[in-house]
Amino acid sequence: MMMIYHAEAESAQMMEADMMESLNAHMAFRGALTDTNHIGEALQPTVTATTVHVRDGKTLTTDGPFAEAHEQIGGFYLIDCKDMDEALEIATQIPDAQYGTIEIRPVLTFD
């Protein structure tokens, strides 16, 4: 899984033309992955998040993200890569890598 982190406050200040350029870059990136098994989605801003905790059988919901941070998860790609080298190569092609952070995390599989 490749999680895309960026500062929402900075993204909110982007000009519409820059937003469209970023969107088009992601669409091109997704198009280049058509030969691989992948899923990629953008997420709505953290103000739409709801956090759920269950403690001692009681459910507590809180508006907002789990943790406040300078960068937030703005989207993700779930890509079937043969190894970490391929994952690193692909992650460098994600448009947000130029101004945000891409976290690569292998998916845990159970046999």
Backbone as JSON, one array per atom type, in Angstrom:
{
  "sequence": "MMMIYHAEAESAQMMEADMMESLNAHMAFRGALTDTNHIGEALQPTVTATTVHVRDGKTLTTDGPFAEAHEQIGGFYLIDCKDMDEALEIATQIPDAQYGTIEIRPVLTFD",
  "N": [[0.86, -1.16, 0.0], [0.54, 2.19, -0.83], [0.58, 5.05, 0.76], [-0.52, 8.35, 0.54], [0.67, 11.28, 1.73], [0.04, 14.64, 2.53], [0.06, 18.17, 3.21], [-2.96, 19.35, 4.13], [-3.75, 22.01, 4.46], [-2.02, 23.42, 2.8], [-2.73, 22.31, 0.33], [-5.34, 23.21, 0.12], [-4.95, 25.82, -0.52], [-4.1, 25.82, -3.08], [-4.14, 26.94, -6.45], [-6.87, 26.76, -8.78], [-6.07, 25.86, -11.32], [-3.67, 24.57, -10.71], [-4.65, 22.52, -9.12], [-6.13, 21.08, -11.01], [-4.04, 20.31, -12.67], [-2.66, 18.58, -10.96], [-4.64, 16.63, -10.56], [-4.9, 15.67, -13.19], [-2.33, 14.63, -13.5], [-2.41, 12.51, -11.7], [-4.39, 10.96, -12.91], [-3.09, 10.25, -15.26], [-0.99, 8.79, -14.15], [-2.42, 6.66, -13.0], [-3.46, 5.59, -15.33], [-1.14, 4.6, -16.49], [-0.73, 2.4, -14.98], [-2.33, 0.36, -15.87], [-1.67, -2.22, -16.65], [-1.15, -3.57, -14.37], [-2.19, -5.02, -11.24], [-4.13, -3.01, -9.37], [-5.42, -0.55, -7.07], [-6.6, 2.68, -6.6], [-7.33, 5.6, -4.84], [-8.56, 8.84, -3.97], [-8.92, 10.63, -0.92], [-11.49, 12.23, 1.03], [-11.27, 15.47, 2.68], [-9.81, 15.76, 6.02], [-11.67, 16.88, 7.76], [-13.99, 15.55, 7.3], [-13.71, 13.17, 8.5], [-14.41, 10.46, 10.78], [-13.69, 9.09, 13.85], [-13.47, 5.96, 15.43], [-13.7, 4.3, 18.49], [-13.68, 1.46, 20.54], [-14.17, 0.61, 23.74], [-14.16, -1.39, 26.55], [-16.56, -2.51, 25.7], [-18.07, -0.31, 24.98], [-18.91, 2.09, 22.55], [-17.25, 4.82, 21.19], [-17.45, 7.65, 19.3], [-15.73, 10.11, 17.42], [-15.58, 13.25, 15.9], [-13.44, 13.99, 13.22], [-9.9, 13.41, 12.46], [-7.79, 10.65, 13.61], [-5.28, 11.41, 14.62], [-3.66, 14.53, 15.06], [-1.66, 16.11, 12.72], [1.09, 17.47, 10.8], [1.03, 16.66, 8.14], [-1.49, 14.94, 6.29], [-3.25, 11.9, 5.44], [-4.02, 11.78, 2.16], [-4.81, 10.16, 0.15], [-4.53, 6.95, -1.49], [-2.74, 4.21, -2.99], [-3.13, 0.9, -3.84], [-1.09, -1.45, -4.8], [0.0, -4.23, -6.61], [3.06, -5.34, -6.23], [6.18, -6.83, -7.19], [8.37, -6.76, -5.48], [10.15, -4.79, -2.96], [11.86, -3.06, -4.3], [10.57, -2.61, -6.76], [8.26, -1.41, -5.77], [9.31, 0.95, -4.67], [10.26, 2.19, -7.0], [7.84, 2.66, -8.35], [6.52, 4.3, -6.48], [7.99, 6.67, -6.64], [6.95, 7.77, -8.89], [4.45, 8.68, -8.3], [2.49, 11.52, -8.4], [2.27, 13.24, -6.08], [4.59, 12.78, -4.69], [6.39, 14.7, -5.27], [5.87, 16.91, -3.67], [4.79, 16.09, -1.33], [4.57, 13.27, 0.85], [5.21, 9.84, 0.4], [4.22, 6.92, 1.81], [5.25, 3.67, 1.96], [3.9, 0.57, 2.58], [4.05, -2.81, 3.17], [1.43, -5.15, 2.53], [-0.06, -7.23, 4.87], [-0.39, -10.61, 4.55], [-2.42, -13.47, 4.99], [-2.11, -16.93, 5.15]],
  "CA": [[0.0, 0.0, 0.0], [1.28, 3.44, -0.89], [-0.27, 6.09, 1.32], [-0.1, 9.67, 0.1], [0.54, 12.29, 2.78], [0.32, 16.02, 2.16], [-0.53, 19.13, 4.13], [-4.25, 19.79, 3.61], [-3.82, 23.47, 4.44], [-1.34, 23.86, 1.59], [-3.54, 21.88, -0.81], [-6.52, 24.06, 0.05], [-4.55, 27.11, -1.06], [-3.68, 25.67, -4.47], [-4.98, 27.55, -7.48], [-7.66, 25.76, -9.48], [-5.26, 25.31, -12.42], [-2.72, 23.64, -10.11], [-5.43, 21.35, -8.7], [-6.44, 20.31, -12.22], [-2.78, 19.72, -13.12], [-2.41, 17.45, -10.06], [-5.63, 15.6, -10.88], [-4.52, 15.09, -14.48], [-1.13, 13.84, -13.29], [-2.84, 11.25, -11.07], [-5.12, 10.17, -13.9], [-2.07, 9.7, -16.14], [-0.29, 7.76, -13.38], [-3.32, 5.5, -12.92], [-3.52, 5.0, -16.66], [0.1, 3.86, -16.73], [-0.77, 1.17, -14.17], [-3.41, -0.52, -16.34], [-1.21, -3.6, -16.8], [-0.91, -4.15, -13.06], [-3.33, -5.12, -10.34], [-4.02, -1.88, -8.46], [-6.57, 0.26, -6.68], [-6.13, 3.98, -6.14], [-8.42, 6.52, -4.53], [-8.32, 10.03, -3.16], [-9.78, 10.7, 0.26], [-12.02, 13.55, 1.35], [-10.47, 16.13, 3.73], [-9.93, 15.19, 7.37], [-12.86, 17.39, 8.46], [-15.08, 14.6, 7.08], [-13.36, 11.92, 9.19], [-14.98, 10.06, 12.06], [-12.83, 8.12, 14.5], [-14.25, 5.04, 16.25], [-12.99, 3.55, 19.53], [-14.53, 0.6, 21.37], [-13.48, 0.31, 24.99], [-15.04, -2.03, 27.53], [-17.87, -2.73, 25.08], [-18.75, 0.95, 24.67], [-18.42, 2.73, 21.34], [-17.08, 6.26, 21.23], [-17.1, 8.23, 18.0], [-15.23, 11.47, 17.5], [-15.4, 13.88, 14.6], [-12.07, 14.35, 12.9], [-8.93, 12.33, 12.3], [-7.26, 10.02, 14.81], [-4.17, 12.19, 15.17], [-3.37, 15.77, 14.36], [-0.29, 16.08, 12.2], [1.35, 18.46, 9.76], [0.56, 16.06, 6.89], [-2.58, 14.02, 6.45], [-3.39, 10.96, 4.34], [-4.92, 12.34, 1.16], [-5.22, 9.12, -0.77], [-3.7, 5.75, -1.44], [-2.71, 3.24, -4.07], [-2.85, -0.47, -3.45], [-0.48, -1.94, -6.03], [0.65, -5.53, -6.5], [4.46, -5.21, -6.66], [6.92, -8.08, -6.96], [9.28, -6.59, -4.35], [10.27, -3.42, -2.49], [12.51, -2.25, -5.34], [9.52, -2.18, -7.7], [7.38, -0.48, -5.05], [10.02, 2.23, -4.59], [10.26, 2.79, -8.33], [6.49, 3.14, -8.63], [6.21, 5.39, -5.56], [8.61, 7.91, -7.1], [6.16, 8.27, -10.0], [3.19, 9.25, -7.8], [2.66, 12.97, -8.48], [2.41, 13.89, -4.78], [5.94, 12.58, -4.15], [7.14, 15.92, -5.53], [5.65, 17.92, -2.65], [4.27, 15.44, -0.12], [5.29, 12.08, 1.29], [4.58, 8.57, 0.06], [4.61, 5.85, 2.73], [5.04, 2.33, 1.4], [3.78, -0.43, 3.62], [3.59, -4.1, 2.64], [0.17, -5.67, 3.06], [0.11, -8.5, 5.58], [-1.29, -11.64, 3.99], [-2.58, -14.66, 5.82], [-2.31, -18.14, 4.35]],
  "C": [[0.9, 1.22, 0.0], [0.34, 4.54, -0.44], [0.33, 7.45, 0.99], [-0.38, 10.67, 1.22], [0.85, 13.66, 2.18], [-0.37, 16.93, 3.17], [-1.82, 19.67, 3.52], [-4.33, 21.31, 3.49], [-3.14, 24.02, 3.18], [-2.14, 23.49, 0.34], [-4.75, 22.77, -0.99], [-6.21, 25.42, -0.56], [-4.09, 27.03, -2.52], [-4.66, 26.36, -5.41], [-5.71, 26.43, -8.22], [-6.86, 25.1, -10.61], [-4.26, 24.29, -11.88], [-3.43, 22.37, -9.64], [-5.74, 20.47, -9.9], [-5.18, 19.63, -12.76], [-2.45, 18.49, -12.27], [-3.37, 16.31, -10.36], [-5.27, 14.91, -12.19], [-3.28, 14.22, -14.35], [-1.48, 12.5, -12.64], [-3.59, 10.36, -12.06], [-4.13, 9.52, -14.88], [-1.3, 8.58, -15.44], [-1.13, 6.5, -13.3], [-3.41, 4.8, -14.26], [-2.29, 4.17, -16.99], [0.13, 2.55, -15.97], [-1.78, 0.16, -14.69], [-2.97, -1.97, -16.49], [-0.95, -4.28, -15.47], [-2.2, -4.21, -12.27], [-3.21, -3.99, -9.32], [-5.38, -1.27, -8.18], [-5.99, 1.59, -6.23], [-7.31, 4.91, -5.94], [-7.91, 7.72, -3.76], [-9.29, 10.0, -1.99], [-10.31, 12.12, 0.43], [-11.2, 14.15, 2.48], [-10.75, 15.55, 5.12], [-11.13, 15.73, 8.15], [-14.05, 16.45, 8.27], [-14.86, 13.29, 7.84], [-14.17, 11.72, 10.46], [-14.09, 8.96, 12.61], [-13.68, 7.28, 15.45], [-13.31, 4.32, 17.22], [-14.03, 2.7, 20.25], [-13.7, 0.21, 22.58], [-14.5, -0.24, 25.99], [-16.46, -2.18, 26.98], [-18.63, -1.47, 24.72], [-18.09, 1.6, 23.47], [-18.38, 4.24, 21.52], [-16.69, 6.72, 19.83], [-16.72, 9.69, 18.19], [-15.13, 12.02, 16.08], [-13.93, 14.22, 14.42], [-11.15, 13.16, 12.85], [-8.44, 11.81, 13.65], [-6.17, 10.86, 15.45], [-4.01, 13.48, 14.37], [-1.9, 15.74, 13.96], [-0.15, 17.16, 11.14], [0.85, 17.95, 8.41], [-0.53, 15.03, 7.19], [-2.59, 13.04, 5.26], [-4.44, 11.52, 3.39], [-5.43, 11.32, 0.17], [-4.28, 7.94, -0.66], [-3.73, 5.02, -2.78], [-2.39, 1.9, -3.46], [-2.39, -1.17, -4.72], [0.22, -3.26, -5.75], [2.06, -5.42, -7.09], [5.2, -6.51, -6.35], [7.87, -7.99, -5.77], [9.36, -5.1, -3.99], [10.92, -2.52, -3.53], [11.48, -1.75, -6.35], [8.59, -1.18, -7.03], [8.03, 0.9, -4.95], [10.02, 2.94, -5.94], [8.9, 3.38, -8.67], [6.15, 4.35, -7.76], [6.81, 6.72, -6.02], [7.83, 8.54, -8.24], [4.82, 8.86, -9.56], [3.37, 10.76, -7.75], [2.91, 13.66, -7.15], [3.79, 13.7, -4.16], [6.79, 13.82, -4.34], [6.98, 16.97, -4.44], [5.11, 17.35, -1.35], [5.17, 14.26, 0.24], [4.51, 10.85, 0.87], [5.11, 7.53, 1.05], [4.27, 4.53, 2.09], [4.95, 1.36, 2.57], [3.28, -1.73, 3.02], [2.3, -4.54, 3.32], [0.45, -7.03, 3.69], [-0.89, -9.49, 5.02], [-1.28, -12.84, 4.91], [-2.82, -15.85, 4.91], [-3.42, -18.99, 4.92]]
}
